[in-house]
Amino acid sequence: MQAQDSALAPARTPPANSASGGEHGEKRLFYTLKEAAALLHISPETYYRGVREGRFPGRKVGGQWRVSRRALHRYAESGESVPQGGDAA
């Protein structure tokens, strides 16, 4: 369980209005791809490529890519490996 918790630990500089809560402390339902990548400690390009290849959760909402908080946590808890850096798989 320790490794799974660290998979979603905030990056060194958490995204603005991070998933830990917005202005009023509420939990957000969606992340941007950039925020999801930061939470997994990978580059946004790697995450975007993984979404297009079906390896990471994500979908277009109103023309912009979003990742549901629930889907990202489910992915992290699944134990699947996360590619390192910008390496292509």
N, CA, C and O atoms as CSV, one atom per row, in Angstrom:
chain,resi,resn,atom,element,x,y,z
A,1,MET,N,N,0.820,-1.197,0.000
A,1,MET,CA,C,0.000,0.000,0.000
A,1,MET,C,C,0.859,1.255,0.000
A,1,MET,O,O,0.438,2.295,-0.506
A,2,GLN,N,N,2.045,1.169,0.556
A,2,GLN,CA,C,2.925,2.320,0.628
A,2,GLN,C,C,3.282,2.838,-0.766
A,2,GLN,O,O,3.249,4.046,-1.003
A,3,ALA,N,N,3.623,1.930,-1.693
A,3,ALA,CA,C,3.995,2.343,-3.044
A,3,ALA,C,C,2.831,2.997,-3.762
A,3,ALA,O,O,3.025,3.949,-4.518
A,4,GLN,N,N,1.631,2.502,-3.539
A,4,GLN,CA,C,0.460,3.070,-4.184
A,4,GLN,C,C,0.206,4.474,-3.679
A,4,GLN,O,O,-0.122,5.360,-4.468
A,5,ASP,N,N,0.348,4.698,-2.393
A,5,ASP,CA,C,0.137,6.031,-1.840
A,5,ASP,C,C,1.137,7.015,-2.422
A,5,ASP,O,O,0.783,8.156,-2.719
A,6,SER,N,N,2.382,6.587,-2.589
A,6,SER,CA,C,3.391,7.497,-3.110
A,6,SER,C,C,3.184,7.771,-4.595
A,6,SER,O,O,3.660,8.786,-5.103
A,7,ALA,N,N,2.477,6.877,-5.306
A,7,ALA,CA,C,2.226,7.101,-6.730
A,7,ALA,C,C,1.369,8.345,-6.951
A,7,ALA,O,O,1.477,8.990,-7.993
A,8,LEU,N,N,0.529,8.685,-5.996
A,8,LEU,CA,C,-0.325,9.857,-6.132
A,8,LEU,C,C,0.087,10.984,-5.204
A,8,LEU,O,O,-0.683,11.913,-4.963
A,9,ALA,N,N,1.297,10.901,-4.687
A,9,ALA,CA,C,1.795,11.989,-3.857
A,9,ALA,C,C,1.999,13.210,-4.736
A,9,ALA,O,O,2.415,13.078,-5.887
A,10,PRO,N,N,1.714,14.398,-4.212
A,10,PRO,CA,C,1.893,15.603,-5.029
A,10,PRO,C,C,3.330,15.755,-5.483
A,10,PRO,O,O,4.265,15.398,-4.765
A,11,ALA,N,N,3.494,16.284,-6.667
A,11,ALA,CA,C,4.822,16.573,-7.181
A,11,ALA,C,C,5.457,17.655,-6.320
A,11,ALA,O,O,4.797,18.229,-5.453
A,12,ARG,N,N,6.721,17.933,-6.552
A,12,ARG,CA,C,7.420,18.936,-5.745
A,12,ARG,C,C,6.688,20.262,-5.723
A,12,ARG,O,O,6.597,20.907,-4.679
A,13,THR,N,N,6.166,20.673,-6.868
A,13,THR,CA,C,5.372,21.888,-6.918
A,13,THR,C,C,3.963,21.496,-7.352
A,13,THR,O,O,3.726,21.290,-8.542
A,14,PRO,N,N,3.027,21.390,-6.414
A,14,PRO,CA,C,1.686,20.931,-6.759
A,14,PRO,C,C,1.012,21.867,-7.751
A,14,PRO,O,O,1.236,23.077,-7.720
A,15,PRO,N,N,0.182,21.305,-8.637
A,15,PRO,CA,C,-0.526,22.130,-9.607
A,15,PRO,C,C,-1.418,23.149,-8.904
A,15,PRO,O,O,-1.896,22.912,-7.794
A,16,ALA,N,N,-1.632,24.271,-9.554
A,16,ALA,CA,C,-2.535,25.281,-8.998
A,16,ALA,C,C,-3.908,24.670,-8.812
A,16,ALA,O,O,-4.363,23.892,-9.649
A,17,ASN,N,N,-4.571,25.017,-7.716
A,17,ASN,CA,C,-5.890,24.478,-7.406
A,17,ASN,C,C,-5.839,22.955,-7.422
A,17,ASN,O,O,-6.675,22.307,-8.050
A,18,SER,N,N,-4.848,22.383,-6.723
A,18,SER,CA,C,-4.574,20.954,-6.774
A,18,SER,C,C,-5.739,20.125,-6.267
A,18,SER,O,O,-6.687,20.649,-5.683
A,19,ALA,N,N,-5.654,18.822,-6.500
A,19,ALA,CA,C,-6.732,17.892,-6.186
A,19,ALA,C,C,-7.002,17.784,-4.701
A,19,ALA,O,O,-8.037,17.245,-4.307
A,20,SER,N,N,-6.099,18.281,-3.860
A,20,SER,CA,C,-6.345,18.211,-2.428
A,20,SER,C,C,-7.469,19.143,-2.022
A,20,SER,O,O,-7.942,19.093,-0.886
A,21,GLY,N,N,-7.892,19.979,-2.927
A,21,GLY,CA,C,-9.018,20.854,-2.639
A,21,GLY,C,C,-8.832,22.188,-3.306
A,21,GLY,O,O,-7.708,22.646,-3.507
A,22,GLY,N,N,-9.916,22.798,-3.643
A,22,GLY,CA,C,-9.868,24.107,-4.269
A,22,GLY,C,C,-9.890,25.179,-3.217
A,22,GLY,O,O,-9.409,25.000,-2.098
A,23,GLU,N,N,-10.446,26.270,-3.591
A,23,GLU,CA,C,-10.522,27.430,-2.717
A,23,GLU,C,C,-11.254,27.120,-1.417
A,23,GLU,O,O,-10.902,27.648,-0.362
A,24,HIS,N,N,-12.271,26.266,-1.490
A,24,HIS,CA,C,-13.084,25.957,-0.312
A,24,HIS,C,C,-12.797,24.576,0.244
A,24,HIS,O,O,-13.542,24.094,1.097
A,25,GLY,N,N,-11.726,23.920,-0.222
A,25,GLY,CA,C,-11.333,22.630,0.310
A,25,GLY,C,C,-12.092,21.449,-0.273
A,25,GLY,O,O,-11.941,20.328,0.213
A,26,GLU,N,N,-12.907,21.669,-1.306
A,26,GLU,CA,C,-13.663,20.563,-1.895
A,26,GLU,C,C,-12.768,19.717,-2.786
A,26,GLU,O,O,-11.772,20.206,-3.319
A,27,LYS,N,N,-13.122,18.452,-2.947
A,27,LYS,CA,C,-12.375,17.554,-3.830
A,27,LYS,C,C,-12.827,17.792,-5.258
A,27,LYS,O,O,-14.023,17.895,-5.530
A,28,ARG,N,N,-11.868,17.879,-6.168
A,28,ARG,CA,C,-12.195,18.050,-7.577
A,28,ARG,C,C,-12.530,16.709,-8.182
A,28,ARG,O,O,-12.030,15.676,-7.736
A,29,LEU,N,N,-13.379,16.719,-9.202
A,29,LEU,CA,C,-13.763,15.492,-9.886
A,29,LEU,C,C,-12.817,15.146,-11.019
A,29,LEU,O,O,-12.679,13.974,-11.368
A,30,PHE,N,N,-12.156,16.151,-11.605
A,30,PHE,CA,C,-11.291,15.935,-12.758
A,30,PHE,C,C,-9.965,16.650,-12.598
A,30,PHE,O,O,-9.865,17.680,-11.931
A,31,TYR,N,N,-8.932,16.069,-13.237
A,31,TYR,CA,C,-7.621,16.685,-13.357
A,31,TYR,C,C,-7.392,17.026,-14.825
A,31,TYR,O,O,-8.005,16.424,-15.707
A,32,THR,N,N,-6.525,17.975,-15.084
A,32,THR,CA,C,-6.032,18.161,-16.450
A,32,THR,C,C,-4.983,17.067,-16.667
A,32,THR,O,O,-4.529,16.444,-15.707
A,33,LEU,N,N,-4.600,16.834,-17.924
A,33,LEU,CA,C,-3.550,15.837,-18.182
A,33,LEU,C,C,-2.242,16.253,-17.515
A,33,LEU,O,O,-1.496,15.408,-17.020
A,34,LYS,N,N,-1.969,17.543,-17.502
A,34,LYS,CA,C,-0.742,18.036,-16.872
A,34,LYS,C,C,-0.747,17.746,-15.367
A,34,LYS,O,O,0.274,17.341,-14.812
A,35,GLU,N,N,-1.878,17.949,-14.714
A,35,GLU,CA,C,-1.982,17.660,-13.282
A,35,GLU,C,C,-1.867,16.164,-13.011
A,35,GLU,O,O,-1.199,15.755,-12.061
A,36,ALA,N,N,-2.516,15.343,-13.841
A,36,ALA,CA,C,-2.434,13.889,-13.675
A,36,ALA,C,C,-0.996,13.416,-13.834
A,36,ALA,O,O,-0.525,12.578,-13.065
A,37,ALA,N,N,-0.297,13.953,-14.833
A,37,ALA,CA,C,1.104,13.590,-15.053
A,37,ALA,C,C,1.955,13.974,-13.845
A,37,ALA,O,O,2.811,13.199,-13.419
A,38,ALA,N,N,1.729,15.151,-13.299
A,38,ALA,CA,C,2.495,15.603,-12.129
A,38,ALA,C,C,2.261,14.682,-10.939
A,38,ALA,O,O,3.193,14.385,-10.192
A,39,LEU,N,N,1.030,14.232,-10.758
A,39,LEU,CA,C,0.720,13.344,-9.643
A,39,LEU,C,C,1.400,11.984,-9.798
A,39,LEU,O,O,1.709,11.328,-8.803
A,40,LEU,N,N,1.632,11.560,-11.036
A,40,LEU,CA,C,2.315,10.288,-11.293
A,40,LEU,C,C,3.823,10.467,-11.490
A,40,LEU,O,O,4.544,9.494,-11.711
A,41,HIS,N,N,4.292,11.716,-11.409
A,41,HIS,CA,C,5.718,12.039,-11.555
A,41,HIS,C,C,6.252,11.628,-12.922
A,41,HIS,O,O,7.341,11.063,-13.030
A,42,ILE,N,N,5.479,11.916,-13.961
A,42,ILE,CA,C,5.915,11.690,-15.334
A,42,ILE,C,C,5.670,12.963,-16.124
A,42,ILE,O,O,4.992,13.872,-15.647
A,43,SER,N,N,6.212,13.032,-17.318
A,43,SER,CA,C,6.026,14.237,-18.128
A,43,SER,C,C,4.611,14.270,-18.711
A,43,SER,O,O,4.010,13.222,-18.945
A,44,PRO,N,N,4.085,15.464,-18.944
A,44,PRO,CA,C,2.771,15.574,-19.581
A,44,PRO,C,C,2.737,14.901,-20.948
A,44,PRO,O,O,1.712,14.341,-21.337
A,45,GLU,N,N,3.850,14.950,-21.681
A,45,GLU,CA,C,3.907,14.314,-23.000
A,45,GLU,C,C,3.748,12.802,-22.889
A,45,GLU,O,O,3.053,12.183,-23.695
A,46,THR,N,N,4.401,12.207,-21.880
A,46,THR,CA,C,4.282,10.764,-21.661
A,46,THR,C,C,2.850,10.401,-21.299
A,46,THR,O,O,2.319,9.399,-21.778
A,47,TYR,N,N,2.226,11.214,-20.456
A,47,TYR,CA,C,0.839,10.921,-20.067
A,47,TYR,C,C,-0.084,11.040,-21.276
A,47,TYR,O,O,-0.929,10.173,-21.499
A,48,TYR,N,N,0.074,12.105,-22.054
A,48,TYR,CA,C,-0.771,12.309,-23.223
A,48,TYR,C,C,-0.635,11.147,-24.203
A,48,TYR,O,O,-1.631,10.643,-24.722
A,49,ARG,N,N,0.609,10.727,-24.453
A,49,ARG,CA,C,0.846,9.589,-25.345
A,49,ARG,C,C,0.160,8.337,-24.789
A,49,ARG,O,O,-0.445,7.574,-25.542
A,50,GLY,N,N,0.253,8.129,-23.483
A,50,GLY,CA,C,-0.374,6.969,-22.853
A,50,GLY,C,C,-1.893,6.991,-22.959
A,50,GLY,O,O,-2.517,5.940,-23.107
A,51,VAL,N,N,-2.496,8.176,-22.884
A,51,VAL,CA,C,-3.946,8.298,-23.048
A,51,VAL,C,C,-4.332,7.921,-24.470
A,51,VAL,O,O,-5.281,7.166,-24.682
A,52,ARG,N,N,-3.601,8.444,-25.435
A,52,ARG,CA,C,-3.905,8.138,-26.838
A,52,ARG,C,C,-3.733,6.649,-27.139
A,52,ARG,O,O,-4.441,6.098,-27.982
A,53,GLU,N,N,-2.790,5.996,-26.446
A,53,GLU,CA,C,-2.549,4.565,-26.655
A,53,GLU,C,C,-3.439,3.691,-25.780
A,53,GLU,O,O,-3.395,2.465,-25.883
A,54,GLY,N,N,-4.245,4.307,-24.921
A,54,GLY,CA,C,-5.150,3.546,-24.061
A,54,GLY,C,C,-4.501,2.982,-22.805
A,54,GLY,O,O,-5.083,2.116,-22.151
A,55,ARG,N,N,-3.297,3.458,-22.453
A,55,ARG,CA,C,-2.613,2.963,-21.256
A,55,ARG,C,C,-2.965,3.746,-19.998
A,55,ARG,O,O,-2.859,3.221,-18.889
A,56,PHE,N,N,-3.383,5.004,-20.162
A,56,PHE,CA,C,-3.755,5.842,-19.024
A,56,PHE,C,C,-5.187,6.301,-19.192
A,56,PHE,O,O,-5.667,6.430,-20.318
A,57,PRO,N,N,-5.884,6.552,-18.082
A,57,PRO,CA,C,-7.252,7.062,-18.193
A,57,PRO,C,C,-7.264,8.512,-18.665
A,57,PRO,O,O,-6.361,9.286,-18.350
A,58,GLY,N,N,-8.287,8.863,-19.414
A,58,GLY,CA,C,-8.462,10.234,-19.877
A,58,GLY,C,C,-9.512,10.290,-20.966
A,58,GLY,O,O,-9.723,9.321,-21.695
A,59,ARG,N,N,-10.170,11.436,-21.068
A,59,ARG,CA,C,-11.165,11.632,-22.127
A,59,ARG,C,C,-11.318,13.112,-22.399
A,59,ARG,O,O,-10.963,13.957,-21.578
A,60,LYS,N,N,-11.853,13.406,-23.566
A,60,LYS,CA,C,-12.103,14.800,-23.907
A,60,LYS,C,C,-13.437,15.231,-23.320
A,60,LYS,O,O,-14.450,14.545,-23.460
A,61,VAL,N,N,-13.415,16.371,-22.665
A,61,VAL,CA,C,-14.616,16.977,-22.095
A,61,VAL,C,C,-14.645,18.408,-22.606
A,61,VAL,O,O,-13.773,19.210,-22.272
A,62,GLY,N,N,-15.642,18.726,-23.413
A,62,GLY,CA,C,-15.728,20.075,-23.974
A,62,GLY,C,C,-14.520,20.449,-24.804
A,62,GLY,O,O,-14.127,21.615,-24.831
A,63,GLY,N,N,-13.921,19.478,-25.486
A,63,GLY,CA,C,-12.777,19.750,-26.342
A,63,GLY,C,C,-11.436,19.769,-25.625
A,63,GLY,O,O,-10.404,19.988,-26.259
A,64,GLN,N,N,-11.430,19.541,-24.304
A,64,GLN,CA,C,-10.184,19.526,-23.541
A,64,GLN,C,C,-10.036,18.179,-22.854
A,64,GLN,O,O,-11.022,17.582,-22.421
A,65,TRP,N,N,-8.795,17.701,-22.754
A,65,TRP,CA,C,-8.535,16.426,-22.108
A,65,TRP,C,C,-8.671,16.566,-20.593
A,65,TRP,O,O,-8.162,17.510,-19.991
A,66,ARG,N,N,-9.369,15.602,-19.997
A,66,ARG,CA,C,-9.541,15.551,-18.544
A,66,ARG,C,C,-9.392,14.110,-18.071
A,66,ARG,O,O,-9.615,13.166,-18.829
A,67,VAL,N,N,-9.010,13.958,-16.809
A,67,VAL,CA,C,-8.859,12.646,-16.193
A,67,VAL,C,C,-9.686,12.659,-14.919
A,67,VAL,O,O,-9.490,13.517,-14.058
A,68,SER,N,N,-10.606,11.717,-14.795
A,68,SER,CA,C,-11.415,11.701,-13.577
A,68,SER,C,C,-10.542,11.279,-12.395
A,68,SER,O,O,-9.681,10.407,-12.510
A,69,ARG,N,N,-10.785,11.907,-11.291
A,69,ARG,CA,C,-10.042,11.618,-10.067
A,69,ARG,C,C,-10.161,10.136,-9.732
A,69,ARG,O,O,-9.170,9.493,-9.383
A,70,ARG,N,N,-11.360,9.600,-9.836
A,70,ARG,CA,C,-11.618,8.195,-9.517
A,70,ARG,C,C,-10.826,7.270,-10.446
A,70,ARG,O,O,-10.225,6.299,-9.987
A,71,ALA,N,N,-10.824,7.570,-11.762
A,71,ALA,CA,C,-10.109,6.727,-12.723
A,71,ALA,C,C,-8.608,6.760,-12.470
A,71,ALA,O,O,-7.946,5.727,-12.571
A,72,LEU,N,N,-8.062,7.925,-12.144
A,72,LEU,CA,C,-6.630,8.019,-11.887
A,72,LEU,C,C,-6.252,7.238,-10.638
A,72,LEU,O,O,-5.235,6.545,-10.629
A,73,HIS,N,N,-7.046,7.339,-9.596
A,73,HIS,CA,C,-6.767,6.591,-8.369
A,73,HIS,C,C,-6.898,5.093,-8.613
A,73,HIS,O,O,-6.104,4.304,-8.101
A,74,ARG,N,N,-7.901,4.702,-9.395
A,74,ARG,CA,C,-8.078,3.285,-9.730
A,74,ARG,C,C,-6.857,2.774,-10.493
A,74,ARG,O,O,-6.368,1.676,-10.227
A,75,TYR,N,N,-6.368,3.574,-11.442
A,75,TYR,CA,C,-5.179,3.204,-12.200
A,75,TYR,C,C,-3.988,3.025,-11.255
A,75,TYR,O,O,-3.279,2.022,-11.336
A,76,ALA,N,N,-3.768,3.982,-10.370
A,76,ALA,CA,C,-2.629,3.924,-9.453
A,76,ALA,C,C,-2.716,2.711,-8.537
A,76,ALA,O,O,-1.695,2.106,-8.210
A,77,GLU,N,N,-3.926,2.353,-8.120
A,77,GLU,CA,C,-4.107,1.207,-7.227
A,77,GLU,C,C,-4.016,-0.128,-7.956
A,77,GLU,O,O,-3.881,-1.171,-7.317
A,78,SER,N,N,-4.090,-0.108,-9.291
A,78,SER,CA,C,-4.066,-1.348,-10.063
A,78,SER,C,C,-2.682,-2.005,-10.065
A,78,SER,O,O,-2.554,-3.196,-10.347
A,79,GLY,N,N,-1.660,-1.227,-9.752
A,79,GLY,CA,C,-0.320,-1.781,-9.709
A,79,GLY,C,C,0.368,-1.815,-11.062
A,79,GLY,O,O,1.474,-2.344,-11.173
A,80,GLU,N,N,-0.269,-1.256,-12.109
A,80,GLU,CA,C,0.379,-1.207,-13.422
A,80,GLU,C,C,1.575,-0.284,-13.339
A,80,GLU,O,O,1.560,0.701,-12.600
A,81,SER,N,N,2.616,-0.603,-14.099
A,81,SER,CA,C,3.808,0.227,-14.065
A,81,SER,C,C,3.588,1.509,-14.850
A,81,SER,O,O,2.852,1.538,-15.836
A,82,VAL,N,N,4.236,2.560,-14.394
A,82,VAL,CA,C,4.162,3.856,-15.044
A,82,VAL,C,C,5.466,4.049,-15.796
A,82,VAL,O,O,6.535,3.922,-15.198
A,83,PRO,N,N,5.415,4.356,-17.110
A,83,PRO,CA,C,6.652,4.572,-17.855
A,83,PRO,C,C,7.465,5.712,-17.253
A,83,PRO,O,O,6.898,6.672,-16.730
A,84,GLN,N,N,8.758,5.613,-17.323
A,84,GLN,CA,C,9.636,6.631,-16.765
A,84,GLN,C,C,9.929,7.713,-17.785
A,84,GLN,O,O,10.156,7.410,-18.956
A,85,GLY,N,N,9.930,8.962,-17.365
A,85,GLY,CA,C,10.321,10.089,-18.195
A,85,GLY,C,C,9.585,10.146,-19.524
A,85,GLY,O,O,8.373,9.937,-19.577
A,86,GLY,N,N,10.306,10.424,-20.582
A,86,GLY,CA,C,9.705,10.534,-21.899
A,86,GLY,C,C,9.948,9.310,-22.760
A,86,GLY,O,O,9.769,9.370,-23.976
A,87,ASP,N,N,10.356,8.193,-22.153
A,87,ASP,CA,C,10.657,6.996,-22.927
A,87,ASP,C,C,9.421,6.458,-23.605
A,87,ASP,O,O,8.361,6.340,-22.991
A,88,ALA,N,N,9.559,6.139,-24.851
A,88,ALA,CA,C,8.451,5.530,-25.607
A,88,ALA,C,C,8.410,4.053,-25.296
A,88,ALA,O,O,9.449,3.407,-25.159
A,89,ALA,N,N,7.224,3.528,-25.186
A,89,ALA,CA,C,7.074,2.109,-24.893
A,89,ALA,C,C,6.811,1.340,-26.159
A,89,ALA,O,O,6.654,0.119,-26.119
